[in-house]
Amino acid sequence: MKKIAIIGAGSCGTALAIALGRSRESHRLSLWVHGADVLAGLRKCHQNSVYLPGMRIPEGIEVTGNLGEALAGAQIVLGVMPSAHARTLYAAMLPHLEARGAADRIFVSATKGLEQNSLARMSTVISETMGQKFGSRVAALSGPSFALEVARGDPTAVVIAAGDLHVATEIQHEFSSSTLRLYTNDDIVGVEFGGAVKNVIALAAGVCAGLGLGANTIAALITRGLSEMTRLALALGGRRDTLSGLAGLGDLVLTATGSLSRNRSVGVELGKGRKLPEILRQMRMVAEGVGTTSATVALARKHKVDMPITEQMYAVLHEGRAPSDAIRELMERPLTRE
């Protein structure tokens, strides 16, 4: 029986703990929690009232605020932290892992974002932080999966990607259940870029909704946004078929249209005329698309990839461009073929 250490107890980490906890006979679970209020609530009433209220975590899951305790004996480490904190947290895990050996440990990243300064994907952050000894077996979990629906037990299909398909297959068998279905993929580049960049397009879709624009606009935005995501992924070594699957199109449709999407919600408020700092001050959960927009623009410029929607989203977020002006600039670009 394998032990899975889930590092991060936001909405997604809590939901995965609940989903994996439904099949406790096949593995043991620990959940590392950062916030003292979240930790107290999980220990007292087995609920994360801050990030996922009303959803009870199964009995028997070890809940702790101590990284060493969470990682002790874990064969699988599932990282579900915000991208801005990933490198720091993985570095903090390293001494605990070195003390216990077990170099065959698998790291699974469920963080859908890019690191701001390095522009790195999360699997790269893990490998760089852990080194060859501990960072060689790395996978990425992505796809259309709102935390509340995963926790509720709604049938959900996602992708587990790793350069070594044996690693992906091992996680597939460990995580899959009657409510959570995993598909394997060896294109970890495409899967991670799909999961990260779709948040940028979801922000833009929210802006359109906030402006009161209709289905024509949203459909066009999603379609052209997918083209941008695909171009960037291809330029960086990903595959087109990956972006047309669950980790690309599937996650994009969910995040750009679903009412539970944090990124879309931020965009809606921007479209209504509110300023970004004010919106973010009222959020405890992280909208990964805000930071990912800057990283995506930097990557696109570096690799000379045309990403007009992403560029306009960056201008709205960081240069004060009015959302209506951004839409007009997109519509008045030089005409071209599809």
RAPEDA-V717071 format. One record per residue. RES is the residue in three letters. NEAR is the number of other ideal C-beta (glycine too) atoms within 12 Angstrom. Layout:
# RAPEDA-V717071
((RES | NEAR) (RES | NEAR))
This chain:
# RAPEDA-V717071
((MET | 15) (LYS | 29) (LYS | 31) (ILE | 43) (ALA | 47) (ILE | 45) (ILE | 47) (GLY | 43) (ALA | 47) (GLY | 37) (SER | 36) (CYS | 45) (GLY | 49) (THR | 45) (ALA | 41) (LEU | 46) (ALA | 49) (ILE | 42) (ALA | 45) (LEU | 43) (GLY | 36) (ARG | 29) (SER | 25) (ARG | 23) (GLU | 14) (SER | 19) (HIS | 33) (ARG | 28) (LEU | 43) (SER | 39) (LEU | 46) (TRP | 41) (VAL | 37) (HIS | 31) (GLY | 22) (ALA | 13) (ASP | 18) (VAL | 33) (LEU | 26) (ALA | 19) (GLY | 26) (LEU | 39) (ARG | 21) (LYS | 15) (CYS | 17) (HIS | 24) (GLN | 25) (ASN | 42) (SER | 24) (VAL | 25) (TYR | 36) (LEU | 36) (PRO | 18) (GLY | 19) (MET | 30) (ARG | 25) (ILE | 39) (PRO | 27) (GLU | 15) (GLY | 20) (ILE | 35) (GLU | 31) (VAL | 35) (THR | 26) (GLY | 23) (ASN | 21) (LEU | 33) (GLY | 23) (GLU | 22) (ALA | 39) (LEU | 39) (ALA | 24) (GLY | 26) (ALA | 38) (GLN | 31) (ILE | 41) (VAL | 45) (LEU | 47) (GLY | 49) (VAL | 46) (MET | 37) (PRO | 40) (SER | 43) (ALA | 25) (HIS | 27) (ALA | 42) (ARG | 32) (THR | 20) (LEU | 34) (TYR | 38) (ALA | 22) (ALA | 24) (MET | 38) (LEU | 27) (PRO | 16) (HIS | 29) (LEU | 34) (GLU | 18) (ALA | 15) (ARG | 23) (GLY | 15) (ALA | 24) (ALA | 18) (ASP | 19) (ARG | 35) (ILE | 41) (PHE | 48) (VAL | 46) (SER | 53) (ALA | 52) (THR | 44) (LYS | 49) (GLY | 44) (LEU | 43) (GLU | 36) (GLN | 26) (ASN | 15) (SER | 19) (LEU | 30) (ALA | 31) (ARG | 44) (MET | 50) (SER | 46) (THR | 32) (VAL | 36) (ILE | 44) (SER | 28) (GLU | 24) (THR | 32) (MET | 34) (GLY | 18) (GLN | 13) (LYS | 17) (PHE | 32) (GLY | 30) (SER | 22) (ARG | 31) (VAL | 40) (ALA | 46) (ALA | 49) (LEU | 54) (SER | 53) (GLY | 40) (PRO | 36) (SER | 41) (PHE | 28) (ALA | 36) (LEU | 28) (GLU | 28) (VAL | 39) (ALA | 35) (ARG | 22) (GLY | 21) (ASP | 22) (PRO | 17) (THR | 36) (ALA | 28) (VAL | 45) (VAL | 45) (ILE | 46) (ALA | 45) (ALA | 36) (GLY | 27) (ASP | 22) (LEU | 19) (HIS | 18) (VAL | 32) (ALA | 35) (THR | 22) (GLU | 27) (ILE | 41) (GLN | 28) (HIS | 21) (GLU | 30) (PHE | 43) (SER | 29) (SER | 27) (SER | 12) (THR | 26) (LEU | 34) (ARG | 24) (LEU | 37) (TYR | 31) (THR | 34) (ASN | 40) (ASP | 26) (ASP | 37) (ILE | 42) (VAL | 35) (GLY | 42) (VAL | 50) (GLU | 52) (PHE | 53) (GLY | 54) (GLY | 54) (ALA | 52) (VAL | 55) (LYS | 53) (ASN | 47) (VAL | 53) (ILE | 51) (ALA | 50) (LEU | 50) (ALA | 52) (ALA | 47) (GLY | 42) (VAL | 48) (CYS | 41) (ALA | 32) (GLY | 29) (LEU | 28) (GLY | 16) (LEU | 27) (GLY | 12) (ALA | 13) (ASN | 12) (THR | 28) (ILE | 33) (ALA | 18) (ALA | 24) (LEU | 42) (ILE | 32) (THR | 23) (ARG | 31) (GLY | 45) (LEU | 38) (SER | 31) (GLU | 39) (MET | 50) (THR | 34) (ARG | 30) (LEU | 45) (ALA | 40) (LEU | 25) (ALA | 27) (LEU | 33) (GLY | 21) (GLY | 35) (ARG | 25) (ARG | 23) (ASP | 22) (THR | 38) (LEU | 41) (SER | 26) (GLY | 34) (LEU | 34) (ALA | 49) (GLY | 46) (LEU | 30) (GLY | 32) (ASP | 46) (LEU | 48) (VAL | 30) (LEU | 38) (THR | 47) (ALA | 43) (THR | 31) (GLY | 28) (SER | 18) (LEU | 26) (SER | 37) (ARG | 36) (ASN | 48) (ARG | 38) (SER | 34) (VAL | 45) (GLY | 44) (VAL | 33) (GLU | 32) (LEU | 43) (GLY | 32) (LYS | 21) (GLY | 18) (ARG | 23) (LYS | 19) (LEU | 31) (PRO | 16) (GLU | 14) (ILE | 28) (LEU | 23) (ARG | 12) (GLN | 16) (MET | 23) (ARG | 20) (MET | 30) (VAL | 30) (ALA | 37) (GLU | 44) (GLY | 47) (VAL | 39) (GLY | 36) (THR | 48) (THR | 44) (SER | 32) (ALA | 37) (THR | 47) (VAL | 34) (ALA | 26) (LEU | 35) (ALA | 33) (ARG | 19) (LYS | 15) (HIS | 20) (LYS | 12) (VAL | 27) (ASP | 21) (MET | 37) (PRO | 30) (ILE | 46) (THR | 43) (GLU | 29) (GLN | 39) (MET | 46) (TYR | 32) (ALA | 26) (VAL | 42) (LEU | 38) (HIS | 23) (GLU | 17) (GLY | 15) (ARG | 22) (ALA | 20) (PRO | 38) (SER | 22) (ASP | 18) (ALA | 34) (ILE | 32) (ARG | 15) (GLU | 20) (LEU | 31) (MET | 21) (GLU | 12) (ARG | 16) (PRO | 10) (LEU | 7) (THR | 9) (ARG | 5) (GLU | 7))
